[in-house]
Amino acid sequence: MELLKQRIRTEGKVLPGNIIKVDGFLNHRVDCAFLGQIADAFAEIFDISKVDVILTAEASGIALAAICGLKWGKPMIFAKKAKSDNIEGGLYKSDIMSYTYGKKVTLILAKQWLPPRTHVLIIDDFMARGEAVRGLCELVGESGAYLEGIGIAVEKGFQGGGDRLRETGLNYHALAVIDSVEEGNIVFRED
Amino acid sequence: MELLKQRIRTEGKVLPGNIIKVDGFLNHRVDCAFLGQIADAFAEIFDISKVDVILTAEASGIALAAICGLKWGKPMIFAKKAKSDNIEGGLYKSDIMSYTYGKKVTLILAKQWLPPRTHVLIIDDFMARGEAVRGLCELVGESGAYLEGIGIAVEKGFQGGGDRLRETGLNYHALAVIDSVEEGNIVFRED
């Protein structure tokens, strides 16, 4: 998605450790109209008519997934992040490593909202090592739902999460893949 | 908002301790089309033309605020919940008590995304004691932005947060106010 790459180039900030911040339009201040355009771009890639529900993880994925849901007329579920000792019954759960928080967190999802044979599209705003998406896939697997696809707005390609998903043959697409950061400049993978 | 009250009546669950769960359409599984109708109801109450940005708190407020932003053509900012020892520079912060987590959390907001004299509408999906909204108001006050109003979808009126806001004379509105729970039945305040 060319417009997304442009905005990352002009508004993204590279911090030490190759952390790429796009918090001016994607995940702190949210440009909701632009997220609507991202939803349109996903709808050109995925067959939305096959999707029953959108699945994401809290917190920042919620804005994009909700906007996709409104534009496509679909409900959305967000997996919550809980400490392992906070788990109740009736939940699917998956342990993931959160690099943001530097610790293990557990994604939880109430079983009643993801019945077997539901057709699920996973949507998230950002992917680096892909732990959140791995956890979401695990929740889908536990539930007996069908995974129709995985759509990510911005992938940090050099951290490997996206390539691992491509190797599995899953219906995975990212709208902008950052391949490297060279002298502070963000280099995108060619489409 | 009559339709919201109807859905709370038919789909809401009352748990011990008068905890009211509406996680089938509002804050776990999210009925995005219905949140669009909630956004329309807010737009009848507040003068959206005066609003520069929508402000909410992570996590569950994000879905409603993002959908409001898309429908109204406005950006949205969500305050993040951080541990007190995780604070960096360049942030507004406000300590609130989280009853969900049973501990103090700090709402943080990057200063650059809320400049002075910005016209802010606070939106959240649920309010009980009103700690999150109190924290958001504090962030607005710190920033020198103007608070145009506070819109809440579901207020638990018997926990006092809403009435405290009404007493202050702030432009506060809730679309459904639950006044009591009697023998498992949810009783709404008359409009």
Interface residues (C-beta under 8 A of the other chain):
Chain A: D23 G24 H28 R29 V30 D31 C32 A33 L35 G36 V53 E58 A59 S60 I62 A63 L64 A65 A66 I67 C68 G69 L70 K71 G73 K74 P75 M76 I77 F78 K80 L109 A110 Q112 W113
Chain B: D23 G24 H28 R29 V30 D31 C32 A33 L35 G36 V53 E58 A59 S60 I62 A63 L64 A65 A66 I67 C68 G69 L70 K71 G73 K74 P75 M76 I77 F78 K80 L109 A110 Q112 W113
